[in-house]
Structures are given as C-alpha cells and as structure tokens.
Amino acid sequence: MLRPRIVGIVNITEDSFSDGGRFLAAADAIQHADDLLAGGADIIELGPASSAPNAVLVPPTEQIRRLAPVLESMISKGAAVAVDATDTSVQRFALSAGAAYLNDIRGFADPAMYDGLARSSCRLIAMHSVSTGQTASMVDMEPDKIFHRIIEFFERLLARAGKNGIARERFILDPGMGFFLGTNPEVSLTVLRKIPDLRRRFGLPVMISVSRKSFLRNIVGRSAEQAGAATIAAELFAWEQGADYIRTHDPGALRDAITVLERLRS
C-alpha cells in the first residue's frame, strides 16, 4: 500500500477552531511550516481565513497580506505549497506566487476563475460541502443520502471544468468532513467508509481531512487539543481505505503511525 501524501495545515488566522491566533504573525507561521516539514509533511497548506462555522470573513486584501511572506518563504525553500482560499483574487495571487495546489472548499464554483485555472498547471483540490458559503454550516444531513450527493457534486464539477478547458487529471477530490457534511457524526463516518467507491467512480486521487474535526470530538467527548488519538485512528482508517492525500495538523504523528503499521505488516 502506497503511503499517502501528508498535507500539513498552517492556519494564518485568528479564529480557526483548533489553533486560531497562534500563527497569525508571519514569523510564527513560517516557523510552524518549517516544523511541519521537518516532522514529515510533503505539502504545506496555507489558510489565510477560517472556514469554521461563525468565522469572521476576512477581506481578500488581508488574506493576501497574510499569505505573501509565508508563501514566499516556503517556495524559496523548495516546499510544495497549497493555498486554501475561495476568493478569486486570492486564488490568482496564489497562482502568480507559485502555489503548487489550490484548495477550494466550494469546489471552484466561480466561473470568473476558469480561464486562469485553465492556463495554470497547479493541482486543484475541490471539496464538496453541504453549504455553498465560505464557511461550514450547521445543518443535519442523512447518512444514507450523503454519498449520492457527493457523486452528483463531483460529476457536475468535472463536467463544468472540462467544458472550460481544465484537465480532469489535475483534480484531487475532497468529499468534506465534519460540519462540511453536517452535524451528524455518522455522516462523516459513512463517507470515510465510501472512500474506495469514490476513487473507483472517478479514477482520481482523494484527499481526506479529519484532523481534530467535530465529528471525532463528538464521538470521544474530547476538545480539539485532546483529539490527537481520535484523529490518528481516523487518518489511518482513511489511508487503509485508499486516501491518496491526508490533510492534518500533526504530520509527524501521522508519519510515525504509518511507519509503525508498515513495519508490523512487513
């Protein structure tokens, strides 16, 4: 079984659910990104605005201001960088600055960005969400209906992209987790079990982001800071189901867990 590519999260935000405010200063964000790379991250993902429920909307100019020094530092060191953004001006900035990945929690829904995406060569991480806004919504979804919804979402997305000259093979599919799928923890568990079906359906790599998410905390009754063990369990399960990318707050812990499992199986 191939190892997944590990995506280390750097939230340059004031209100992210697990570490808001810790890396808002550029120097702190750069040091954290360096630590994640040293710990085993293959890709560093920079997020200049939180997508948690009730998060404060951050103007695009401020998002770019937060991103610029960190993105420049990472690229100068040869790191593969993803930028998590929904605003087209922020996405354009990320492309011009050399980001290797764009991550859009709305699945690249803005037609104004299609020409720029078609001309670029970066990989595109398209996430499914039950909401259409820039933050997760507190809605209730039924577990037996969610996978059909995800399939329809990606079918529309890929058809739209193809009509606009964006190559299908550039996409990485993220089915969403936690509040992006609703308030019922069983919905996220259902989607995790369906990773093999999602990969077979589209023949594209899948990214999973369960790190410290609400559905895990709900199951074990822990805070975000205490959800490390629950996170590792879900991440290892996602890997066993075929996840190609795992987006996490603690790349070192995940890499260690994978290393031990591989040794046990050899």
C-alpha positions in Angstrom: 0.0 0.0 0.0 1.4 3.3 -1.0 1.9 6.0 1.6 -0.4 9.0 1.3 1.0 12.4 0.7 0.7 14.3 4.0 -0.5 17.9 3.9 0.5 20.0 6.9 -2.0 22.7 7.9 -0.8 26.2 8.7 -3.7 28.4 9.7 -2.7 32.1 9.4 -5.9 33.0 11.1 -7.4 34.5 14.3 -10.3 32.1 14.7 -9.6 28.6 13.3 -11.3 26.1 15.5 -8.1 24.4 16.8 -5.3 26.9 16.7 -6.7 30.3 15.8 -4.3 33.2 16.6 -1.3 31.0 17.2 0.3 31.6 13.7 -1.2 34.9 12.7 2.2 36.6 12.7 4.2 35.8 9.6 7.3 34.7 11.6 5.2 32.3 13.7 3.5 30.8 10.6 6.9 30.3 8.8 8.4 28.6 11.9 5.3 26.4 12.2 5.5 25.4 8.5 9.2 24.6 8.9 8.4 22.4 11.8 5.7 20.6 9.9 8.1 19.9 7.0 10.7 18.7 9.4 8.1 16.4 11.0 7.2 14.8 7.7 4.8 16.9 5.7 5.0 16.5 2.0 3.0 19.6 1.3 2.3 22.8 3.3 -1.2 24.2 3.1 -1.6 27.9 4.0 -5.0 29.1 5.0 -5.5 32.9 5.4 -9.1 32.7 6.6 -11.0 30.3 8.7 -13.9 28.3 7.3 -15.2 27.2 10.7 -18.9 28.0 11.5 -19.3 31.6 12.6 -15.8 32.5 11.4 -15.2 36.2 10.7 -15.0 36.9 7.0 -11.5 38.2 6.1 -11.2 40.7 3.2 -9.2 39.4 0.2 -6.5 42.1 0.7 -5.9 41.0 4.2 -5.8 37.3 3.1 -3.1 38.2 0.6 -1.2 40.2 3.2 -1.2 37.2 5.5 -0.2 34.8 2.7 2.6 36.8 0.9 5.6 36.4 3.3 4.8 32.8 4.3 4.2 31.7 0.7 7.4 33.4 -0.5 9.4 31.8 2.3 8.1 28.3 1.7 8.6 28.5 -2.1 12.2 29.8 -1.7 12.9 26.7 0.4 11.6 24.4 -2.3 8.5 23.4 -0.5 5.3 22.3 -2.3 2.7 24.8 -1.1 -1.1 24.6 -1.2 -3.3 27.7 -0.6 -6.7 27.2 0.9 -8.9 30.0 -0.5 -12.2 30.7 -2.1 -11.9 34.3 -3.3 -10.8 34.6 -6.9 -8.4 37.4 -6.2 -6.7 35.4 -3.5 -6.5 32.4 -5.8 -5.0 34.5 -8.6 -2.4 35.8 -6.2 -1.5 32.2 -5.1 -1.1 31.1 -8.7 1.1 34.1 -9.6 3.2 33.4 -6.5 3.9 29.8 -7.4 1.5 27.7 -5.3 1.5 24.1 -6.5 -2.0 23.4 -5.2 -5.2 25.4 -4.8 -7.7 24.1 -2.3 -11.3 25.5 -2.7 -13.9 24.4 -0.2 -16.6 25.5 -2.7 -15.2 23.3 -5.5 -14.1 26.1 -7.8 -17.7 27.4 -8.3 -16.8 30.9 -9.5 -16.8 31.0 -13.4 -14.6 34.1 -13.3 -11.7 31.9 -12.3 -12.0 29.3 -15.0 -9.7 31.0 -17.6 -7.0 31.4 -15.0 -7.3 27.8 -13.8 -7.1 26.6 -17.4 -3.9 28.5 -18.1 -2.2 27.3 -14.9 -0.6 24.0 -14.1 -1.3 23.6 -10.4 -3.2 20.7 -8.9 -6.8 21.6 -7.9 -8.2 20.3 -4.6 -12.0 20.5 -5.0 -14.0 20.0 -1.8 -17.6 19.0 -1.5 -19.7 20.8 1.2 -23.4 20.8 2.1 -23.2 24.6 2.3 -22.4 27.0 -0.5 -20.9 29.8 1.5 -17.3 30.5 2.7 -17.8 28.7 6.0 -19.3 25.4 7.1 -23.0 25.3 8.0 -24.7 23.7 11.0 -27.2 21.5 9.1 -28.5 18.0 9.6 -27.8 15.5 6.8 -29.0 11.9 6.5 -26.1 9.4 6.2 -27.9 7.3 3.5 -28.2 10.3 1.2 -24.8 11.9 1.5 -22.8 9.8 -0.9 -25.2 10.2 -3.8 -25.0 14.0 -3.2 -21.2 13.9 -3.3 -21.2 11.9 -6.5 -23.5 14.4 -8.2 -21.4 17.3 -6.9 -18.2 16.0 -8.5 -19.9 14.9 -11.7 -21.1 18.5 -12.2 -17.8 20.0 -11.2 -15.7 17.8 -13.6 -18.1 18.3 -16.5 -18.0 22.1 -15.9 -14.2 22.1 -15.7 -13.9 20.0 -18.9 -16.1 22.5 -20.8 -13.8 25.3 -19.7 -10.5 23.6 -20.7 -9.5 22.5 -17.2 -8.0 19.0 -17.4 -9.7 16.3 -15.4 -6.4 14.8 -14.2 -5.5 18.0 -12.3 -8.2 17.4 -9.8 -8.0 15.9 -6.3 -11.3 15.2 -4.7 -12.1 16.0 -1.1 -15.6 14.8 -0.1 -15.6 17.0 3.0 -15.7 16.1 6.7 -17.2 17.3 9.9 -19.5 20.3 9.7 -18.9 20.5 5.9 -21.1 17.3 5.8 -23.5 18.3 8.6 -23.9 18.0 12.4 -24.4 14.2 12.5 -21.1 12.4 13.1 -22.4 9.3 11.3 -22.4 11.2 8.0 -18.6 11.7 8.1 -18.1 8.0 9.2 -20.2 6.9 6.2 -18.1 8.9 3.8 -14.9 7.6 5.2 -16.2 4.0 4.6 -17.0 5.0 1.0 -13.5 6.2 0.0 -12.9 3.1 -2.2 -16.2 3.7 -4.0 -15.3 7.4 -4.6 -11.9 6.5 -6.1 -13.4 3.8 -8.3 -16.2 6.1 -9.5 -13.9 8.9 -10.7 -10.4 7.4 -11.1 -9.0 10.5 -9.3 -6.9 10.9 -6.1 -8.9 11.6 -2.9 -7.9 13.9 -0.1 -9.3 13.4 3.4 -9.2 15.9 6.2 -10.4 14.6 9.6 -7.8 16.3 11.8 -9.4 17.3 15.1 -12.8 17.6 13.4 -16.1 18.0 15.3 -17.4 14.5 14.5 -14.4 12.8 16.1 -14.6 15.1 19.1 -18.3 14.3 19.4 -17.6 10.6 19.4 -14.9 10.6 22.1 -16.0 13.6 24.1 -12.7 15.5 23.7 -11.7 19.0 22.9 -9.7 19.9 19.7 -6.5 19.9 21.8 -7.3 16.4 23.1 -8.4 14.8 19.8 -4.9 13.6 18.7 -5.6 9.8 19.2 -9.0 10.0 17.6 -7.5 11.9 14.7 -4.8 9.3 14.1 -7.3 6.4 14.2 -9.5 8.1 11.6 -6.5 9.1 9.4 -5.1 5.5 9.5 -8.5 4.2 8.5 -8.7 6.7 5.6 -5.3 5.5 4.4 -6.4 1.9 4.6 -9.4 2.8 2.5 -7.2 4.3 -0.2 -6.9 8.0 0.6 -4.1 9.5 -1.5 -3.7 12.7 0.5 -4.3 13.3 4.2 -4.5 16.8 5.4 -3.5 17.1 9.1 -2.4 19.4 11.9 0.2 16.9 13.1 2.2 15.4 10.1 4.8 13.9 12.4 2.3 11.9 14.4 0.7 10.5 11.3 4.0 9.7 9.6 5.1 7.8 12.8 1.9 5.9 12.9 2.2 4.9 9.3 5.8 3.8 9.8 4.9 1.5 12.7 2.0 0.0 10.8 4.2 -0.7 7.7 6.8 -2.3 9.9 4.2 -4.5 11.6 2.9 -5.6 8.2 6.2 -6.3 6.5 
